[in-house]
Amino acid sequence: HTRTTTYTGPVTAHATLGTLATIPAATPLGRANVVGQFNAGRLVILRGTYTSGKTTATHYMLGTMYVTGAKNRVVADDPYTGRQVYIDATTKAVVVPARFPLAHFKVDGYQPVTLQ
């Protein structure tokens, strides 16, 4: 069965959400999108899709930082698992934990979050 998450807390008292931007399939997570927001001191809401049976569903995570080096990755807090996850910047898929339960999750958009 399909699981979804929503946020209903008083975030607007402490943060401003920017416009949702789509990331083309061939575009990695980088300075032109998510990493550029981190460099500007912002967090990001990461939007992606995953499959559940024959259904494709949307899922959101809070991107908090990135790691560079041999493996470029975005670090995010996942509300479904309650864990921190690592997302490969090129494939835009969760690589840590290895058995992420949302099958074939892949980031396809982001929304900047400016804290006040």
Secondary structure as GFF3:
##gff-version 3
##sequence-region A 1 116
A	DSSP	three_ten_helix	11	13	.	.	.	ID=ss1
A	DSSP	beta_strand	15	17	.	.	.	ID=ss2
A	DSSP	beta_strand	21	22	.	.	.	ID=ss3
A	DSSP	alpha_helix	34	39	.	.	.	ID=ss4
A	DSSP	beta_strand	43	52	.	.	.	ID=ss5
A	DSSP	beta_strand	55	67	.	.	.	ID=ss6
A	DSSP	beta_strand	73	78	.	.	.	ID=ss7
A	DSSP	beta_strand	83	88	.	.	.	ID=ss8
A	DSSP	beta_strand	94	96	.	.	.	ID=ss9
A	DSSP	beta_strand	106	115	.	.	.	ID=ss10
###
